[in-house]
Amino acid sequence: MSDDEIILSELSDEDLVQQMHDDLYDGLKEEIEEGTNILLERGWAPYKVLTEALVEGMRIVGIDFRDGILFVPEVLLSANAMKAGMSILRPLLAATDAPKQGKMVIGTVKGDIHDIGKNLVGMMMEGAGFEVVDLGINNDVDAYLAAIEKEQPDILGMSALLTTTMPYMKVVIDTLKEKQIRDDLIVLVGGAPLNEEFGKAVGADAYCRDAAVTVETAKDFISRKHNSMGR
Ligand code: B12
């Protein structure tokens, strides 16, 4: 292969991004790290690298996973490569002089181990000035309750990527209602199989389609909360 070995730094931006989609597909961690660094050196904004090179690459992986062309072990490698790229971008996205906005506790629900989207939401929220407490994956009601009690967040975020795990969000929200703490929190939910209707049905304040929408929605709710407290 040495004859046609690709030198990433010699590719145009467009070809490099294309190559990164292929490298993410092939689960090549080091190449993804290198590509991420090259785009940053070329002056790309971290958010643009994230969305156009990494998230778009993972979207393509998702299609072939769905169609049975890729399997779990391969997708795990893709996920690891994606996370390596994200960890380069994380400090850049978090380096912000945005005013402090509030606190969010976020976690993936019980039975679900998907965490890339949740991590991305956490990164973007940090970048927007929120303090983020990440509970990781596979959280049951008790884990959420304990974190809410300890951290006293303004926002609770729940992530689910499986149609089998998303109903668990209702279990959590119903428990918050029982404990009469539901209205103390802004509850935001997200994950690929969810939609607005589902968010309403489980009693969340909002469903957010992606990390950017989450930031806007969170800011909006926080400012409304402050306004109503001022009255
Ligand atoms: C990567 C991946 C995996 C990796 C996960 C690695 C990891 N560390 O996360 C691995 C290989 C482990 C995996 C395992 C499985 N997976 Co999987 N996986 C995916 C894949 C390809 C990509 C998910 C992803 O990371 N996307 C990129 C991120 C950036 O997008 P996102 O997660 O949607 O997040 C964005 C928004 O949704 C939103 N968001 C997300 N979370 C939150 C939270 C809040 C609070 C808010 C406001 C917003 C928000 O903002 C994010 C950023 O913009 C999807 C395909 C897809 N279409 O989603 C399948 C997919 C989710 N997996 C699927 C399946 C079936 C499985 C397995 C059951 C496979 C198996 N047979 O074992 C297991 C389940 C394991 C488990 N118990 O959880 C199915 C689910 C089908 C369904 N309808 O339920 C999918 C849709 C693939 C498919 N079409 O078949 N998977």
Residues whose N, C-alpha, C, O or C-beta is under 5 A from the ligand:
A	BS01	B12	M58 V61 G62 F65 R66 V72 V75 L76 A79 G111 D112 I113 H114 D115 I116 G117 K118 L120 V121 G157 M158 S159 L161 L162 T163 T164 L188 V189 G190 G191 A192 P193 C208 R209 D210 A211 T214
